[in-house]
Amino acid sequence: MAHERDLNIALREMFQAVLYPPTQGSLPPNLHTIPYLIHLSRMSDILLQPITNVFLDIFRESLIPNLVYQSMHFPPNFNVREIFILLTELVTQVGHNGTIILLTLARMAETYTWCHELLEHILQKLEMTILDDRKCPLLINLMTEPSQKILWSSCKSHNLIEQQTVVRLILLLSSRTPYIYHYTIAELLTTSSEDNPNGLGALARILGGSLGTQEYPSVDGGLEISLEAISIANKRRTLDDFNQNVIILKNLHHLVTFEKSGESVHLKNSPMSNAIQKNAPKLLSILFNLLNHIIPDIEEGIPFKLTSDAEEPEEKKPRSDKEFLNKVKSKALGAIKEQIHLIVTLLDELGIGGKDSLLGMVEILKMAQMTVKYFFWNITEQDSAVRLKAMNRCFNLLTRQCSCRKAARTAALRDLLDGALFSYRNLFGAYTYPQQNETARDECLMILNQKQTFSAITSRISLHAGIIGNGLKAEVKSPDQPQSQIQKLLLDAIMACCQDPEHTNVIDGFSTVSLLLVEMISPDIMYNGFPWPDEEFTKVTMERDLQIRRIFNNSPILWSILGLVGTYRPALCYASVLLRALCATVLNQWRAKSVEKPFQSVNNPELIFVTLKLLEVMALGQLLPPPLSYLHVVIEYFEPFEVVLLLKDCVWNYMKDHVPSPCLFKFDSTGFHWRNPETAKPPAQFIDPLRFIMLKRLPLLGSLYHQMFVLPELVNNGSETNREADSSNLI
């Protein structure tokens, strides 16, 4: 090859003389040039490569008719069958540009049938070479990195024959070199898009493997490469990386949807869905990092930061640069949100976290916590359609996880209640106290005490209403009631955690809610039992009772949660300590001189609200049987001293003698619990105070008195008369 340049010039002149005859449609002067070059290529592998390179350099598809016409005048030993066999052998021996030859044949096969036949001969030859574990220059060329890039690009071709040829080549190579299979999956997941879905079609064919007996590598390796690329890109935090991750996740979602539709023969075994389930921990890790990255932006107002930002402070940048950076940040934030929604959609559609899931307990608990974070994050979503879809996915995930594992249900409920009461309390109407400025470390206690000056006429002892050095306490504002829509979403999330599609009994879940409320709200564990002590004992627990009352005042969503728990009896019994504390505080507050006024004109709406809510919740949970269950309806017509009498003699004393225990409730085969009003009728000493007070206001409360006292007696007397009549008939 010392004269390679001269050889290429000579070959180019020979091809030009043959391919471009003097007149169109005429035979060239030397008709045997092409047979001679074919024969020369067969005899010498060294000459085969330059002959191929020169031919591909000057070849045009418009020259095909002229070559076909010349082939009719070739020597007799160069018939069509002989040429096919000979060209097949020659192509498999081509090293450089072998991939281009195959793709050129594939593109021409759509027009010329004989190109398709020749291509089929070559592919069969390659398949036999791979099965026999032999080597050939064409295979070596196909395995090189430039050839792989050419094959990946051709997977998105609109020419179906070219696309099928590339898929077949990749499958042939994958049986010998698994890394090609894995990197092809990762490449097609990255480069395919909605504008050109041909890449996903080729990927679906590659995932299905061959219909023959060849074994192909697992899909897991290709998915692992893609997930690792997503993790690395999210760490770089550039807009292009975020957009690339969105494309990968969208393609995964399209493939999973395509598998579930059952329209593809190659995806009947759901290879991508199975691979995602096996790699679910990595997917959860990506979701965990994204949520931790985006949630502080909502909680603390921290601006989104990109690594591509310059080190120069933003204040010193021109206004145009600031606007550009703000646009980039908003786009990047949107890409992160889209990633989160796509990952949660995959988790929901694949049923990850259910009974058939391959996740361990650690991943299950982490998934439950992330689902709750996803729930609170979507509460702030402005688009109602996006919020509705996200919430439905969130509820499905919670129900699936919590119905399978009690540990996941406990973790999810704990995070939901903690978020509603503490972490995200501002979303549910709670009042957030302003943070006091921290005292300087170099200021000692003696200096702080010296700031409190006294005059000669003042007492040496004084009570200060604030913290030393920080001034007066901030004025306490009444919390706002949570929005009805946000309140409903939280209650639906709790319901989703407690539901079980296979069982109708959901008492265990709501009992867990009651126990968690006691754990989070009650300051200690000493007096957290079911029994209600004597009313005098409230002097011992007054401080903790006031603290419980303060939490209820600052977090109005607690009343809605207790109301939900009360509807699933007897779960409210486990929150008896909270009801006891609230009853003790309102009872002592009604005794105070500041409320010795008619109920309607009292200047304490918070006391009225708590009293009514307490009685309503206790009636809803059947802790107060009829007629005491009507107290929340009639108590607003009474004087303060009468309210004190009813709360002490009717409510407190009754609860003290009838411990609110689950043993009081009966249940049927469906798991429904209730308290029979006939057997749970309270004794006369607990009813008579309410009866006598209502008799004083009979013109005003006549209809309620009839419903509470007269009508039940008529029903009982009627039932007894019917029983006596039935017994007499039997006799």
DAKAJO-V95616 format. One record per pair of residues at least 24 apart in sequence whose ideal C-beta (glycine too) atoms are under 10 Angstrom apart, sorted by the first residue. I is the first residue (numbers start at 1). J is the second residue. Records with the same first field share a line. If there is no record, write none. Layout:
# DAKAJO-V95616
I->J / J
This chain:
# DAKAJO-V95616
1->46 / 47 / 49 / 50
4->50
7->47 / 50 / 51 / 54
8->50 / 51 / 53 / 54 / 57
9->54
10->50 / 54
11->37 / 47 / 50 / 51 / 52 / 53 / 54 / 55 / 57 / 58
12->54 / 55 / 57 / 58
13->54
14->51 / 54
15->51 / 54 / 55 / 57 / 58 / 59 / 63
16->54 / 58
18->63 / 66 / 67 / 70
19->55 / 58 / 59 / 60 / 63 / 66 / 67 / 70
20->58 / 63 / 66
21->66 / 69 / 70
24->65 / 66
25->65 / 66 / 69
26->66 / 69
27->66 / 69 / 70 / 72 / 73
28->66 / 70 / 73
31->70 / 73 / 74 / 75
32->70 / 73 / 74 / 75 / 78
33->70
34->67 / 70 / 71 / 74 / 78 / 83
35->70 / 71 / 74 / 75 / 77 / 78 / 83 / 86
36->75
38->74 / 78 / 82 / 83 / 86 / 87 / 90
39->75 / 77 / 78 / 86
41->86 / 87 / 89 / 90 / 93 / 94
42->86 / 87 / 89 / 90 / 93
45->90 / 93 / 94 / 95 / 137
48->90 / 91 / 93 / 94 / 95 / 137
49->93 / 94 / 95 / 96 / 97 / 98 / 137
50->96
51->90 / 94
52->90 / 91 / 93 / 94 / 95 / 96 / 97 / 98 / 100 / 101
53->94 / 96 / 97 / 100
55->97 / 101
56->94 / 96 / 97 / 100 / 101 / 104
57->97
59->101 / 104
61->104 / 107 / 108 / 111 / 112
64->108 / 111 / 112 / 114 / 115
65->112
68->112 / 114
71->114
80->114 / 117
83->114 / 118
84->114 / 117 / 118 / 120 / 121 / 122
85->121 / 125
87->118 / 121 / 122
88->118 / 119 / 120 / 121 / 122 / 123 / 124 / 125 / 126
89->121 / 122 / 125 / 136
90->122 / 138
91->118 / 119 / 121 / 122 / 125 / 126 / 136 / 137 / 138
92->121 / 122 / 125 / 126 / 128 / 129 / 136 / 137 / 138 / 139
93->136 / 137 / 138
94->136 / 137 / 138 / 141
95->136 / 137 / 138 / 139 / 140 / 141 / 144
96->137 / 141 / 144 / 146 / 147
97->141 / 147
98->122 / 136 / 137 / 138 / 139 / 140 / 141 / 142 / 144 / 147
99->138 / 141 / 142 / 143 / 144 / 146 / 147 / 148 / 149 / 150 / 151 / 154 / 166 / 169
100->141 / 147 / 150
101->138 / 141
102->126 / 138 / 141 / 142 / 147 / 150 / 151 / 154 / 162 / 165 / 166 / 168 / 169
103->147 / 150 / 151 / 153 / 154 / 157 / 159 / 162 / 165 / 166 / 169
104->162
105->161 / 162 / 165
106->154 / 157 / 159 / 160 / 161 / 162 / 163 / 164 / 165 / 166 / 168 / 169
107->154 / 157 / 159 / 161 / 162 / 165
108->159 / 161 / 162
109->159 / 160 / 161 / 162 / 164 / 165
110->159 / 160 / 161 / 162
115->161
116->161 / 165
119->161 / 162 / 165 / 168
120->165
122->165
123->165 / 168 / 169 / 172
126->168 / 169 / 172 / 173
127->168 / 171 / 172 / 175 / 210 / 212 / 214
129->172 / 176
130->172 / 173 / 175 / 176 / 214
131->172 / 175 / 176 / 212 / 213 / 214
133->176
135->176
138->169
139->169 / 172 / 173 / 176 / 177
142->169 / 170 / 172 / 173 / 177 / 180
143->173 / 176 / 177 / 179 / 180
145->183
147->173
148->173 / 179 / 180 / 183 / 184 / 187
149->187
151->180 / 184 / 187 / 202
152->183 / 184 / 186 / 187 / 188 / 190 / 191 / 199 / 202
153->187 / 191 / 199
154->198 / 202
155->184 / 187 / 188 / 191 / 192 / 198 / 199 / 200 / 201 / 202 / 203 / 205 / 206
156->188 / 191 / 192 / 193 / 196 / 197 / 198 / 199 / 200 / 201 / 202 / 203
157->196 / 198 / 199 / 202
158->196 / 198
159->198
160->198 / 201
163->198 / 199 / 201 / 202 / 205
164->202 / 205
166->202 / 205 / 206
167->201 / 202 / 203 / 204 / 205 / 206 / 208 / 210 / 266
168->205 / 206 / 210
170->202 / 205 / 206
171->205 / 206 / 208 / 209 / 210 / 212 / 214 / 216
172->210 / 214
174->206 / 209 / 210 / 214 / 215 / 216 / 217
175->209 / 210 / 212 / 214 / 215 / 216 / 217
176->214
177->217
178->216 / 217 / 218 / 221 / 222
179->217 / 221 / 222 / 225
180->217
181->206 / 207 / 209 / 216 / 217 / 218 / 219 / 221 / 222
182->217 / 218 / 219 / 220 / 221 / 222 / 223 / 224 / 225 / 226
183->221 / 222 / 225
184->222
185->217 / 219 / 220 / 221 / 222 / 223 / 224 / 225 / 226 / 271 / 272 / 275
186->221 / 222 / 223 / 224 / 225 / 226 / 227 / 228 / 229 / 248
187->222 / 225 / 226
188->222 / 226 / 251
189->222 / 223 / 225 / 226 / 227 / 229 / 230 / 247 / 248 / 249 / 250 / 251 / 252 / 255 / 272
190->225 / 226 / 229 / 230 / 244 / 245 / 247 / 248 / 251
191->244 / 247 / 248 / 251
192->247 / 248 / 250 / 251 / 254 / 255
193->247 / 250 / 251
194->247 / 250 / 251 / 254
197->251 / 254
199->251
200->250 / 251 / 254 / 255 / 258
201->258 / 264 / 266
203->251 / 254 / 255 / 258 / 266 / 272
204->254 / 255 / 258 / 259 / 263 / 264 / 265 / 266 / 267 / 271 / 272
205->264 / 265 / 266 / 267
206->266 / 271
207->255 / 259 / 264 / 266 / 267 / 269 / 270 / 271 / 272 / 275
208->264 / 265 / 266 / 267 / 268 / 269 / 271
209->266 / 269 / 271
210->266
211->265 / 266
216->271
218->271 / 274 / 275 / 278
219->271 / 272 / 273 / 274 / 275 / 276 / 278 / 279
220->271 / 274 / 275 / 276 / 278 / 279
221->275
222->271 / 272 / 275
223->248 / 252 / 271 / 272 / 274 / 275 / 276 / 278 / 279 / 282 / 283
224->275 / 278 / 279 / 282
226->251 / 252 / 275 / 279 / 282
227->252 / 275 / 276 / 279 / 281 / 282 / 283 / 285 / 286
228->282 / 286
230->282 / 283 / 286 / 289 / 290 / 339 / 343
231->282 / 285 / 286 / 289
233->339
234->286 / 289 / 290 / 293 / 336 / 339
235->289 / 307
236->306 / 307 / 308
237->293 / 304 / 305 / 306 / 307 / 308 / 309 / 332 / 336
238->306 / 307 / 308 / 328 / 332
239->306 / 308 / 327 / 328 / 329 / 331 / 332 / 333 / 334 / 335
240->308 / 332 / 335
241->307 / 332 / 335
242->290 / 306 / 331 / 332 / 333 / 334 / 335 / 336 / 337 / 338 / 339
243->331 / 332 / 334 / 335 / 338 / 339
244->335
245->286 / 290 / 335 / 336 / 338 / 339 / 342 / 343
246->334 / 335 / 336 / 337 / 338 / 339 / 341 / 342
248->339 / 342
249->283 / 286 / 338 / 339 / 340 / 341 / 342 / 343 / 345 / 346
250->338 / 339 / 342
252->276 / 283 / 342 / 343 / 345 / 346
253->341 / 342 / 343 / 345 / 346 / 349
256->345 / 346 / 349 / 350
257->345 / 349
259->350
260->349 / 350
270->350
272->350
273->346 / 349 / 350 / 351
274->350 / 358
276->346 / 347 / 349 / 350 / 352
277->346 / 347 / 350 / 351 / 352 / 356 / 357 / 358 / 359
278->358
279->358
280->346 / 347 / 350 / 352 / 353 / 357 / 358 / 359 / 363 / 367
281->352 / 358 / 359 / 360 / 362 / 363 / 366 / 367
283->343 / 346 / 347 / 350 / 352 / 367
284->343 / 347 / 352 / 353 / 359 / 363 / 364 / 366 / 367 / 370
285->363 / 366
286->339 / 340 / 343
287->339 / 340 / 342 / 343 / 344 / 346 / 347 / 366 / 367 / 370 / 371 / 373 / 374
288->366 / 367 / 369 / 370 / 373
290->336 / 337 / 339 / 340 / 343 / 370 / 374
291->336 / 340 / 343 / 344 / 369 / 370 / 371 / 373 / 374 / 376 / 377
292->370 / 373
293->333 / 336 / 340
294->333 / 336 / 337 / 339 / 340 / 373 / 377
295->373 / 374 / 376 / 377 / 423 / 424
297->333 / 336 / 377
298->376 / 377 / 379 / 380 / 424 / 427
299->376 / 377 / 423 / 424 / 426
303->329 / 333
304->328 / 329 / 330 / 332 / 333 / 336
305->329 / 332
306->332 / 333
308->332
337->377 / 378 / 381 / 386 / 390
340->370 / 373 / 374 / 377 / 378 / 390
341->374 / 378 / 381 / 386 / 389 / 390 / 393
343->370 / 374
344->370 / 371 / 374 / 378 / 389 / 390 / 393 / 394 / 396 / 397
345->389 / 390 / 393
347->371 / 374 / 393 / 396 / 397 / 400 / 401
348->392 / 393 / 394 / 395 / 396 / 397 / 400
349->393 / 396
351->396 / 397 / 400
352->397 / 400 / 401
353->396 / 397 / 398 / 399 / 400 / 401 / 402 / 403 / 404 / 405 / 408
354->396 / 397 / 399 / 400 / 401 / 403 / 404 / 405
355->400 / 403 / 404 / 405 / 502
356->404
357->400 / 401 / 404 / 405
359->401 / 405 / 408
361->405 / 407 / 408
364->401 / 404 / 405 / 407 / 408 / 411
365->401 / 405 / 407 / 408 / 410 / 411 / 412
366->408 / 411
367->397 / 400 / 401 / 408 / 411 / 412
368->397 / 398 / 401 / 402 / 405 / 407 / 408 / 409 / 410 / 411 / 412 / 413 / 414 / 415 / 416 / 497
369->408 / 411 / 412 / 414 / 415
370->397 / 415
371->395 / 396 / 397 / 398 / 400 / 401 / 402 / 408 / 411 / 412 / 415 / 416 / 493 / 496 / 497
372->397 / 398 / 411 / 412 / 413 / 414 / 415 / 416 / 417 / 418 / 419 / 423 / 493 / 497
373->415 / 419 / 423 / 424
374->398
375->412 / 415 / 416 / 419 / 424 / 489 / 490 / 492 / 493 / 496
376->415 / 416 / 419 / 420 / 423 / 424 / 427 / 489 / 490 / 493
377->424
378->489
379->419 / 424 / 427 / 428 / 483 / 485 / 486 / 489 / 490 / 493
380->424 / 427 / 486
384->485
387->485 / 489
388->489
391->489 / 492 / 493 / 496
392->492 / 496
394->489 / 492 / 493 / 496
395->489 / 492 / 493 / 495 / 496 / 497 / 499
396->496
397->496
398->492 / 493 / 494 / 495 / 496 / 497 / 498 / 499
399->495 / 496 / 497 / 498 / 499 / 500 / 501
400->496 / 501
401->496 / 497
402->496 / 497 / 498 / 499 / 500 / 509 / 512
403->496 / 497 / 498 / 499 / 500 / 501 / 502 / 503 / 506 / 509
404->500 / 502
406->508 / 509 / 512
408->497
409->497 / 498 / 499 / 500 / 508 / 509 / 512 / 513
410->497 / 509 / 512 / 513 / 515 / 516
411->497
412->493 / 494 / 496 / 497 / 498 / 509 / 512
413->493 / 494 / 497 / 498 / 509 / 510 / 512 / 513 / 515 / 516 / 517
414->512 / 513 / 516 / 519 / 520
415->497
416->490 / 493 / 494 / 496 / 497 / 513 / 516 / 561
417->490 / 494 / 513 / 516 / 517 / 519 / 520 / 521 / 557 / 558 / 561
418->516 / 520
419->490 / 493
420->482 / 486 / 487 / 490 / 491 / 493 / 494 / 520 / 555 / 557 / 558 / 560 / 561
421->517 / 520 / 521 / 551 / 554 / 555 / 557 / 558 / 561
422->520 / 551 / 555
424->490
425->479 / 482 / 554 / 555 / 557
426->479 / 480
427->482 / 483 / 486 / 489 / 490 / 557
428->479 / 480 / 481 / 482 / 483 / 486 / 487 / 490 / 555 / 556 / 557 / 558 / 560
429->478 / 479 / 480 / 481 / 482 / 483 / 486 / 487 / 554 / 555 / 556 / 557
430->479 / 480 / 482 / 551 / 553 / 554 / 555 / 556 / 557 / 558
431->476 / 477 / 478 / 479 / 480 / 553 / 554 / 555 / 556
432->477 / 479 / 554
433->473 / 474 / 476 / 477 / 554
434->473 / 474
435->474
436->466 / 467 / 469 / 470 / 471 / 473 / 474
437->467 / 469 / 470 / 471
438->470
439->467 / 468 / 469 / 470
440->469
443->469
476->550 / 553 / 554
478->553 / 554 / 556 / 605 / 606 / 609
479->553 / 554 / 555 / 556 / 557
480->556
481->556 / 557 / 559 / 560
482->555 / 556 / 557 / 560
484->560
486->557
487->556 / 557 / 559 / 560 / 561
488->560
490->557 / 560 / 561 / 564
491->557 / 560 / 561 / 563 / 564
492->564
494->560 / 561 / 564 / 565
495->564 / 568
498->564 / 565 / 568 / 571
503->671
504->669 / 670 / 671 / 672
505->568 / 667 / 670 / 671 / 672 / 673
506->568 / 571 / 671
507->568 / 569 / 570 / 571 / 662 / 665 / 667 / 671 / 672 / 673
508->568 / 571
509->565 / 568 / 571
510->561 / 564 / 565 / 566 / 567 / 568 / 569 / 570 / 571 / 572 / 574
511->565 / 568 / 570 / 571 / 572 / 573 / 574 / 575 / 662
512->571 / 574
513->561 / 562 / 564 / 565 / 568 / 571 / 572 / 574 / 575
514->561 / 562 / 565 / 566 / 568 / 570 / 571 / 572 / 573 / 574 / 575 / 576 / 577 / 578 / 621
515->571 / 574 / 575
516->561 / 574 / 575
517->551 / 558 / 561 / 562 / 565 / 574 / 575 / 577 / 578
518->548 / 574 / 575 / 576 / 577 / 578
520->551 / 558
521->547 / 548 / 550 / 551 / 552 / 555 / 558 / 575 / 577 / 578 / 581
522->547 / 548 / 551 / 575 / 577 / 578 / 581
523->547 / 548 / 551 / 581
525->577
527->577 / 580 / 581
528->574 / 575 / 576 / 577 / 578 / 580
529->576 / 577 / 580 / 659
530->573 / 574 / 576 / 577 / 580 / 655 / 659 / 660 / 661 / 662 / 663
531->576 / 577 / 580 / 655 / 656 / 657 / 659 / 660 / 661
532->576 / 577 / 579 / 580 / 583 / 584 / 651 / 652 / 653 / 654 / 655 / 656 / 657 / 658 / 659 / 660
533->580 / 584 / 652 / 656
534->652 / 653 / 656
535->583 / 584 / 587 / 588 / 647 / 648 / 649 / 652 / 653 / 656
537->580 / 584 / 656
538->580 / 581 / 583 / 584 / 585 / 587 / 588 / 652
539->584 / 588
541->577 / 580 / 581 / 584
542->581 / 584 / 585 / 588
544->577 / 581 / 584
545->577 / 578 / 580 / 581 / 582 / 583 / 584 / 585 / 586 / 587 / 588
546->581 / 584 / 585 / 588 / 589
547->581 / 585
548->577 / 578 / 579 / 580 / 581 / 582 / 584 / 585
549->578 / 581 / 582 / 584 / 585 / 586 / 589 / 606 / 610
550->585
551->578 / 581
552->578 / 581 / 582 / 585 / 610 / 613 / 614
553->585 / 606 / 609 / 610
556->609 / 613
558->613
559->609 / 610 / 613 / 614 / 616 / 617
560->613
562->613 / 614 / 616 / 617 / 618 / 620 / 621
563->613 / 616 / 617 / 620 / 621
564->620
565->617 / 620 / 621
566->616 / 617 / 618 / 619 / 620 / 621 / 622 / 623
567->620 / 621
568->621 / 672 / 673
569->620 / 621 / 622 / 623 / 662 / 664 / 665 / 667 / 672 / 673 / 674 / 675
570->621 / 622 / 623 / 660 / 661 / 662 / 663 / 664 / 665 / 666 / 667 / 673 / 674 / 675
571->621 / 662 / 673
572->617 / 618 / 620 / 621 / 622 / 623 / 660 / 662
573->621 / 622 / 623 / 659 / 660 / 661 / 662 / 663 / 664 / 665
574->660 / 661 / 662
575->617 / 621 / 660
576->618 / 621 / 623 / 655 / 659 / 660 / 661
578->614 / 617
579->614 / 617 / 618 / 621 / 623 / 651 / 655 / 660
580->652 / 655 / 656 / 660
582->610 / 611 / 613 / 614 / 617 / 618
583->610 / 611 / 614 / 615 / 618 / 647 / 648 / 651 / 652 / 655
584->647 / 652
585->610 / 614
586->610 / 611 / 612 / 613 / 614 / 615 / 643 / 644 / 647 / 651
587->611 / 643 / 644 / 646 / 647 / 648 / 651 / 652
588->644 / 647
589->640 / 644
590->640 / 641 / 642 / 643 / 644 / 645 / 646 / 647 / 648
591->640 / 641 / 643 / 644 / 647 / 648
592->640 / 644
593->640
594->640
595->639 / 640 / 641 / 643 / 644
596->639 / 640 / 641
597->639 / 640
598->637 / 638 / 639 / 640
599->635 / 636 / 637 / 638 / 639 / 640 / 642 / 643
600->636 / 637
602->640 / 643
607->640 / 643
608->635 / 636 / 643
611->635 / 636 / 643 / 647
612->636
614->647 / 651
615->646 / 647 / 651
618->651 / 655 / 660
621->660 / 665 / 675
622->660 / 664 / 665 / 673 / 674 / 675 / 676 / 677 / 680
623->651 / 654 / 655 / 658 / 660 / 664 / 675
624->650 / 651 / 654 / 655 / 658 / 660 / 675 / 680 / 682 / 686
625->654 / 658 / 664 / 675 / 676 / 677 / 678 / 679 / 680 / 681 / 682 / 686 / 687
626->677 / 678 / 680 / 681 / 682 / 687 / 707 / 708 / 709 / 712
627->677 / 681 / 682 / 686 / 687 / 690 / 691 / 694 / 704 / 705 / 707 / 708 / 709 / 711 / 712
628->654 / 655 / 682 / 686 / 687 / 690 / 708
629->677 / 708
630->690 / 694 / 704 / 705 / 707 / 708 / 709
631->690 / 708
633->701 / 704 / 707 / 708
634->690 / 693 / 694 / 697 / 700 / 701 / 704 / 705 / 708
635->690 / 693
637->693 / 694 / 697 / 700 / 701 / 704
638->690 / 693 / 694 / 696 / 697 / 701
639->693
642->689 / 690 / 692 / 693 / 696 / 697
643->693
645->689 / 690 / 692 / 693
646->689 / 690 / 693
648->689
649->685 / 686 / 687 / 688 / 689 / 690
650->682 / 685 / 686 / 687 / 688 / 689 / 690 / 693
651->686 / 690
652->686
653->682 / 685 / 686 / 689
654->682 / 683 / 685 / 686 / 687
655->686
657->682 / 683 / 685 / 686
658->682 / 683 / 686
677->712 / 715 / 716
678->712 / 715 / 716 / 719
681->712 / 716
